[in-house]
Amino acid sequence: MLTLIFRANSRKDKEQVLQEARESIEVIRLFIRLMKDMHQISLKNFVHVNKKVEDVSKQLTGWQKAMRK
């Protein structure tokens, strides 16, 4: 994820990389849900991590919308 954000930040045309980052964040979200379902993390930790992932997702969405204007 950090690599994708770096790549998007250093390019003039960011759209493709931002889309890749949004797809990656969804994969991360699925893995975190799987960890919770398999009891690898507590509900408290799941909620905490999920909020952080949601924050990054919102930032990526906002960045994408700003690029389209």
N, CA, C and O of each residue as an XYZ file, in Angstrom:
276
protein
N       0.831     -1.181      0.000
C       0.000      0.000      0.000
C       0.878      1.248      0.000
O       0.620      2.195     -0.743
N       1.904      1.244      0.826
C       2.788      2.418      0.872
C       3.467      2.662     -0.469
O       3.639      3.807     -0.887
N       3.848      1.595     -1.132
C       4.492      1.721     -2.438
C       3.526      2.338     -3.450
O       3.917      3.200     -4.236
N       2.283      1.903     -3.432
C       1.293      2.456     -4.358
C       1.036      3.936     -4.078
O       0.911      4.736     -5.005
N       0.958      4.290     -2.812
C       0.751      5.703     -2.463
C       1.948      6.526     -2.910
O       1.784      7.624     -3.444
N       3.146      6.007     -2.698
C       4.349      6.705     -3.161
C       4.329      6.877     -4.675
O       4.598      7.965     -5.185
N       4.008      5.797     -5.393
C       3.962      5.871     -6.861
C       2.940      6.894     -7.336
O       3.212      7.663     -8.257
N       1.768      6.907     -6.714
C       0.734      7.874     -7.103
C       1.196      9.300     -6.823
O       0.943     10.212     -7.609
N       1.867      9.476     -5.707
C       2.317     10.812     -5.319
C       3.413     11.347     -6.237
O       3.565     12.559     -6.386
N       4.171     10.450     -6.848
C       5.297     10.894     -7.674
C       4.969     10.951     -9.163
O       5.834     11.297     -9.968
N       3.745     10.621     -9.538
C       3.355     10.645    -10.951
C       2.431     11.803    -11.258
O       1.689     12.292    -10.407
N       2.505     12.217    -12.499
C       1.570     13.246    -12.949
C       0.193     12.633    -13.179
O      -0.822     13.187    -12.756
N       0.166     11.469    -13.861
C      -1.090     10.759    -14.101
C      -1.263      9.711    -12.999
O      -0.654      8.643    -13.055
N      -2.084     10.015    -12.011
C      -2.218      9.192    -10.819
C      -3.372      8.200    -10.882
O      -3.441      7.293    -10.052
N      -4.273      8.347    -11.836
C      -5.531      7.605    -11.840
C      -5.341      6.091    -11.755
O      -5.982      5.437    -10.932
N      -4.479      5.529    -12.585
C      -4.291      4.076    -12.606
C      -3.732      3.565    -11.280
O      -4.188      2.549    -10.756
N      -2.761      4.265    -10.752
C      -2.138      3.831     -9.497
C      -3.125      3.966     -8.335
O      -3.156      3.117     -7.444
N      -3.923      5.024     -8.344
C      -4.926      5.185     -7.294
C      -5.962      4.065     -7.354
O      -6.417      3.580     -6.318
N      -6.331      3.659     -8.557
C      -7.264      2.545     -8.696
C      -6.649      1.259     -8.158
O      -7.329      0.484     -7.485
N      -5.389      1.026     -8.443
C      -4.690     -0.146     -7.903
C      -4.671     -0.099     -6.374
O      -4.866     -1.118     -5.712
N      -4.436      1.077     -5.829
C      -4.395      1.234     -4.375
C      -5.768      0.954     -3.762
O      -5.862      0.323     -2.710
N      -6.820      1.419     -4.414
C      -8.175      1.152     -3.904
C      -8.499     -0.332     -3.965
O      -9.150     -0.863     -3.065
N      -8.054     -1.001     -5.011
C      -8.266     -2.453     -5.098
C      -7.473     -3.167     -3.996
O      -7.969     -4.111     -3.380
N      -6.268     -2.719     -3.758
C      -5.431     -3.325     -2.717
C      -6.031     -3.131     -1.331
O      -5.965     -4.030     -0.493
N      -6.610     -1.975     -1.090
C      -7.198     -1.727      0.231
C      -8.386     -2.655      0.463
O      -8.657     -3.053      1.596
N      -9.091     -2.998     -0.608
C     -10.206     -3.938     -0.470
C      -9.699     -5.345     -0.156
O     -10.319     -6.070      0.622
N      -8.589     -5.725     -0.750
C      -7.982     -7.022     -0.432
C      -7.534     -7.037      1.028
O      -7.744     -8.023      1.735
N      -6.927     -5.962      1.471
C      -6.506     -5.850      2.873
C      -7.718     -5.977      3.787
O      -7.667     -6.669      4.804
N      -8.805     -5.308      3.424
C     -10.036     -5.372      4.218
C     -10.548     -6.828      4.318
O     -10.993     -7.267      5.378
N     -10.475     -7.552      3.206
C     -10.910     -8.949      3.210
C     -10.016     -9.823      4.092
O     -10.511    -10.685      4.818
N      -8.713     -9.602      4.031
C      -7.794    -10.369      4.873
C      -8.029    -10.091      6.358
O      -7.961    -11.001      7.184
N      -8.302     -8.850      6.686
C      -8.563     -8.509      8.083
C      -9.850     -9.185      8.553
O      -9.922     -9.688      9.674
N     -10.863     -9.193      7.688
C     -12.122     -9.867      8.035
C     -11.894    -11.376      8.218
O     -12.450    -11.993      9.127
N     -11.085    -11.942      7.356
C     -10.757    -13.363      7.467
C     -10.031    -13.662      8.782
O     -10.307    -14.665      9.440
N      -9.113    -12.787      9.150
C      -8.402    -12.961     10.420
C      -9.378    -12.939     11.601
O      -9.254    -13.727     12.538
N     -10.347    -12.027     11.540
C     -11.337    -11.971     12.605
C     -12.180    -13.236     12.626
O     -12.413    -13.816     13.686
N     -12.631    -13.659     11.464
C     -13.471    -14.856     11.378
C     -12.740    -16.113     11.851
O     -13.359    -17.040     12.373
N     -11.432    -16.137     11.666
C     -10.633    -17.280     12.095
C     -10.099    -17.109     13.525
O      -9.287    -17.904     13.998
N     -10.574    -16.056     14.199
C     -10.204    -15.771     15.591
C      -8.704    -15.549     15.758
O      -8.116    -15.951     16.761
N      -8.096    -14.908     14.769
C      -6.672    -14.575     14.841
C      -6.452    -13.202     15.463
O      -5.365    -12.891     15.948
N      -7.494    -12.394     15.441
C      -7.449    -11.095     16.119
C      -8.756    -10.927     16.893
O      -9.786    -11.502     16.541
N      -8.686    -10.140     17.934
C      -9.878     -9.911     18.758
C     -10.825     -8.944     18.046
O     -10.435     -8.244     17.112
N     -12.043     -8.921     18.497
C     -13.029     -7.994     17.933
C     -12.571     -6.551     18.134
O     -12.730     -5.713     17.246
N     -12.012     -6.271     19.288
C     -11.512     -4.918     19.582
C     -10.432     -4.513     18.573
O     -10.472     -3.411     18.027
N      -9.476     -5.398     18.330
C      -8.417     -5.099     17.366
C      -8.960     -5.010     15.946
O      -8.518     -4.179     15.153
N      -9.921     -5.874     15.632
C     -10.559     -5.823     14.317
C     -11.193     -4.458     14.080
O     -11.004     -3.856     13.023
N     -11.930     -3.979     15.043
C     -12.591     -2.681     14.918
C     -11.556     -1.576     14.755
O     -11.715     -0.692     13.913
N     -10.506     -1.624     15.550
C      -9.455     -0.597     15.483
C      -8.778     -0.587     14.104
O      -8.636      0.468     13.486
N      -8.369     -1.754     13.633
C      -7.680     -1.850     12.345
C      -8.633     -1.477     11.209
O      -8.240     -0.799     10.260
N      -9.872     -1.919     11.309
C     -10.847     -1.623     10.267
C     -11.082     -0.116     10.131
O     -11.264      0.388      9.022
N     -11.078      0.597     11.249
C     -11.225      2.057     11.196
C     -10.040      2.697     10.464
O     -10.217      3.628      9.677
N      -8.855      2.199     10.726
C      -7.668      2.723     10.047
C      -7.731      2.451      8.547
O      -7.407      3.321      7.739
N      -8.148      1.242      8.178
C      -8.277      0.888      6.763
C      -9.329      1.774      6.112
O      -9.141      2.237      4.986
N     -10.422      2.012      6.803
C     -11.482      2.876      6.275
C     -10.973      4.301      6.060
O     -11.327      4.947      5.074
N     -10.145      4.788      6.978
C      -9.563      6.130      6.821
C      -8.720      6.206      5.546
O      -8.830      7.167      4.784
N      -7.891      5.207      5.317
C      -7.050      5.187      4.113
C      -7.929      5.097      2.867
O      -7.670      5.768      1.867
N      -8.960      4.271      2.932
C      -9.875      4.120      1.801
C     -10.552      5.449      1.452
O     -10.668      5.804      0.279
N     -10.987      6.163      2.459
C     -11.622      7.472      2.235
C     -10.636      8.471      1.645
O     -10.995      9.259      0.770
N      -9.402      8.440      2.119
C      -8.386      9.344      1.583
C      -8.108      9.043      0.109
O      -7.973      9.957     -0.705
N      -8.024      7.756     -0.224
C      -7.791      7.376     -1.615
C      -8.959      7.797     -2.509
O      -8.754      8.285     -3.620
N     -10.175      7.606     -2.018
C     -11.359      8.005     -2.773
C     -11.366      9.515     -2.998
O     -11.645      9.983     -4.102
N     -11.064     10.262     -1.961
C     -11.007     11.716     -2.084
C      -9.933     12.159     -3.062
O     -10.152     13.080     -3.849
N      -8.789     11.521     -3.021
C      -7.686     11.826     -3.923
C      -8.108     11.545     -5.359
O      -7.824     12.333     -6.262
N      -8.787     10.419     -5.568
C      -9.255     10.077     -6.901
C     -10.254     11.105     -7.424
O     -10.167     11.537     -8.573
N     -11.192     11.487     -6.582
C     -12.196     12.495     -6.988
C     -11.536     13.832     -7.314
O     -11.932     14.508     -8.263
N     -10.540     14.207     -6.537
C      -9.829     15.469     -6.778
C      -9.090     15.434     -8.113
O      -9.004     16.457     -8.793
N      -8.560     14.286     -8.497
C      -7.847     14.146     -9.766
C      -8.781     14.252    -10.953
O      -8.367     14.689    -12.026
N     -10.025     13.862    -10.782
C     -10.992     13.874    -11.885
C     -11.512     15.269    -12.200
O     -12.055     15.501    -13.280
N     -11.352     16.190    -11.270
C     -11.854     17.565    -11.481
C     -10.931     18.389    -12.332
O     -11.214     19.557    -12.597
